[in-house]
Amino acid sequence: MKKTVFFLLLVLVSPIFGSSLDSEVDKYWGARRQIVVIQQKEFTKNAKTELTLLGGIVPNDAFNTPYPIGLKAEYYMSEFFALTLNLSYMINSDTGVTHTIEELGPGLRYIEKPNYQAMFGASYSFLYGKVAFGKTTLTYFDSYAFMELGVVGATYTKNSAANEANHFAPAASLGLGFRFYLSQNISFRFQVKEGFFMRASTSDGGEGGIQKPFEIALGVGMLF
């Protein structure tokens, strides 16, 4: 009888001691592991649209410096994948090399200037992170890669600066970008891209080949 009573008391008291022991063990290892919990993103881009105003420069043309200004629209199929539409207009500025060639006389100048482009493509956000400022402000950023296909409208000179012709050409581009969110809806963007389009090939000045404008751009976007 005494053994039975002792066994019953042991069964009743064991969970109390076990719970207390587990609590002490959790405190001991919790303090030493120093596990940092990363919270989920406060907002998502899935099924949303982002409009970005972009302005930049194409610095790798020896004869002409285009300054593209445009609007980029992105629709996010998921948090990482988006369809893009990019429309831009180029403000062209002749370089010192062009002015020197013009002074040598006609017949020595062939320059093709892109005036605008319409590009459709896709982007993929491959890196996402957070930045904390002090202990109160948490902001987000992501990096992305994109590919575009479309058309470029350009003009090229025919033997002299005063004799120009229009040219429309298929175009493609590959690029990388970085997006920094100032808030859940507004972001600041930096991106670079390498473009490709076919130069005019004619008997009166078009030399053909592939032109490769390298564009550096900054922008401000709004997500809604």
Secondary structure, DSSP 8 states (H G I E B T S, - for coil): -HHHHHHHHHHHHHHHHHHHHHHHHHHHHHHHH--------S---TT-EEEEEEEEE-TT-SSEEEEEEEEEEEEESSSSEEEEEEEEEEEEEE-HHHHHHHHH-TTS---EEEEEEEEEEEEEEEEEEEEEETTTEEEEEEEEEEEEEEEEEEEEESSSTT-EEEEEEEEEEEEEEEEEESSSSEEEEEEEEEEEEE--B-TTS-B-SEE--EEEEEEEEEE-
